[in-house]
Amino acid sequence: MNPNLSPKRHPFYLTYLNAVTMQELIDWASACIQQRTAVQHIMASAELIVKLQQNAALRDIVNACPIITASDRAVMIASRLLGIPVPAYISQAELVHNLLTLANQRRYRIFLVGGDPETLQRVEIYIRLFYPYVQVSGILPSWIHPHEETDAWRKVASSGADMLFVSLPSPIREYWLHSRMDQLNVPLCVGSDRAFAQYAAFTRQAPSWMQGTVLERWTARLRRNRINTRALRSYPAFVISMLRGWRHHRKEQSIRMRKED
């Protein structure tokens, strides 16, 4: 693996973490786009780490990706306990915002994949509103009829897109990109399901009788919390794995210290 495409890479449990700042990650993304190097960025959440321990095929897919960053506080804390100098966790919403800002500055083309057609249309409205110089080359919903699949991938490949935002949940996203990476002809592929859910919620109007009331605010909050409920279920297994890894790390440290003495 080209070290320039995988900066500051450290072993982390059964996978790796790249200890990069947001700016370093954006610089890496920009370099990949300029080189037209097809890569998938992995967001390592506690939920994904637990699934990697249970699924060897998924683990191979993730570990083959050049850059894997901590996407929640739990993974950041665990990495620091193991001595990995992760400067901060990078949430999906922050990353997508920074990539869209980069695309807006350089007038990049982007392609949106995943989700239902209505959600994708609302996301496109949001992007055109807040990132007016981004060129949306096309949108593709999650479900495609089998006889339309070949034409759909050709549409992505011929779009000239610089970034592909995939609004599919993990690990479906990782499997999907792995099986189609060679066909897509897009240099940078990034997950965007949580960020796009927020964008779609921003442009979705509540019923007229609810607008301007506390019910409208609570409905928007419930939409956001629903996204996080699934991830919370993986935390107990992640904490157990983290403690085992930390004990193993301390044991190795003590052995090294005795050898040095």
N, C-alpha and C positions, 0 to 999 in steps of 0.2 A: 504494500500500500504506500502510495506517495506521501511522505511525511508532510509536504507542503499542503496537502489536502486534508491532513488529519493532525492539526496542531495540538500540543500539550495533552497528549492522550495518556490516560492512566488506567490500569486494571481496576475494576470495581465489581466485586462479587464475580458473577459469571459473564460479565460484559465489560465495557469500558466507559470512561467519562472524559470529555475534553474540558479542561479547566480554563475556559475562555470567558472574557467579558462580553457584554452585548456588542460593544464596538468591534471587538475582534471577530465575533460571529458574523456581523454585517460585512466586515472587510473580507472574510472568507467567502461569504455568499457572493459578493461582488466579483471576486476573483474567479469563482466557478462559472459565473455568467459570462465573463469576458473570455474565458478559455473554452466555453461551451462544453464543459465537462458535466455529464449527467450524474447527479448525486442526489441522494435522499438524506435529509436531516432527520435525526431521531430525537424526540423529546422523552427523556427518561423520567417517568413518574414512578411513584411507589407501586402503582398498579401494574405498570409494564415490567418492573423489576421482578415482581412476584411471578408474573406469567413466564418470564424468561427462565426461571428456575424449574418450571413445570413443562416447558415445551422446547425441546432441542432444535426443532426446525425453525421456530421463531427466533431462537437465540442465534442461530447461524445467519439468519437474514439481518438481524440488528447489528451483529458484530462485524458484518461485511461493510456496513455503512461507515463513511470516513469520519463523521462527526456526530457525537452523542452528548447532549447537554442536559444537566439537571433541570427539570421543569417544575419541581415543587420543593417546598421547604424541607420535607422529610428526607429526600434524596440528598439535598445540600448538606444537612446535618450529618447524615450517615457518611458522606464522602469526607467530611472534615474529621470525623472520628477515626477514619482510616488514613489520615494524613494527606489526603488529596486536596490541593489548594484551590478548590472551586471558589471563585470570588463572590458569586451570588447565583441564585437560581434564576432561570430565564423562563418566564411564563409564556404560554402560547400566545396570549393576547398581546403581550409586549413585543414578542418577536414578529408577529404578523403586522403590527402597527409599524415597526421599524423597517420591515421589508417593503411595505407599501409606501412609506415615506421615501425610501431609496428609489423605488420604482417611479414615484411621482417626480423626484428630482431629475432622474435620468430618462424619463419617459419610456420606461420599459413596458413590454407587453406581458400581460398575465392571463392565465386560463384558470377557470374555476370548475372544480369537479366535486361531485358528491352532494347529497341532500336532495330535497324535493324541488321541483321547478320554481315554486312560489318563493321558497327560502332563498334560492340562488338569485332570483330577480331582485329580492329585497336587498341582498348583499351587494349586488351590482349597483343598485341605487345609492347605497351608503358609500361605496367606493367612489362613484362619480361625484358625489356631494363633497366628500372630505379629501379626496386625492384626485383632483380634476385632470391632472396630466397623465395619469395611469391609463394605458390602453387595454381595455378588457377585450381580449381576442375571441373569447367564446366561453360558454358555460355548458356543462354536461351533468345531468342529474345522475343519482346513484343507480337507478334501475334503467337498464337499456335492454330492449328486446334482442335475443341472441342473433337474429339475422341483421341487426343494425350495428352490432359491436365492432366489426372491422371498419366500417365507415366512420364510426365515432372516434376510434384511435387515429385514423388517418386525419380526421378533422383537427385533433390535438397536434399531431406531428407536423401538419402543414400550416399551423397557425403562426409559427415564428415566435411563440411565447418564450419569454425569458424566465418566468416563474410559473410553477404549477401549484395552486393551493388546493389541497385535497381535504374535503370536509367529510371524511369518514372517520369513525372512532378507531382508536388503537385496540387490538392489533390488526383489525381488518385492513386499515390503511397500509401497514407495513407489508402484509401479504400482497395486497393489490398492486402497490408500486413495484415490489420485487418482480412480480410476474409480467409487468408491462414496461419496465424502465427502458428497455432497448427499443420499444416501439414508439415511445412518446416524443422523443427528440426535443426535450425541454431540459435545460441544464440544472435547474434548481427545483426540487420537489419538497414541499413543506406541508405539514398537517395544519388544518385550520378549523376543525369542527367546533371547538369551543368559542373561538374568536368570532366565527361567522354566526354562531347562534346569538351572540351578543349584538352583532350588527343587524341581523334580521329582526331581533326584538326591538332594537332602536327605531326601525322604520315601520314596525307593525303597530297600527293604531288600535287602541282599545275601543270597545263599543261606545257610542256617543254618550250613553247614560253613565259610563264609568270614567270618562275622560276628566282629568283634573281633580279626581278624588283620591283618597288613600287606597282604594281598591286597585286603581291603576298601578300605583307604585308597588303594592304587594304582589300583584300578578307578575310584573316584570322581575321582582326579586325571586319569586318561586321558579320562574323559568331558568334563572341563573343557578339556583341551588339544586335544581333537578339534575343539572349536568355534573355536579360534584358528588352526588349521592353514591354513584357507582364506584368512584375512586376511593371513598372512605371505607368501603367494605374490605379493601385489600390491605389496609394499614396494620391490623394485628399480625398478619403473616409477614409483612415487611419488617416490622419492629423485631420479631423473633429472628429473622434472617440477619438483620443489622447487628443485633447483640451477639449472634454467633460469629459473624465476621469480625466484630470488634475484639472479641476474646481471642480469636485466631491471630489477629494482627498484633495484639499485646504479647501473645505467646512467642510469636516470631521475633518481636523486638527484644524480649528478654533473652532469647537464645543467642541473638546477635551480640548483645551486650556481654554475655558470659564468654563468648568466643573472643571478643576483643580484649577482655580482661586477661 
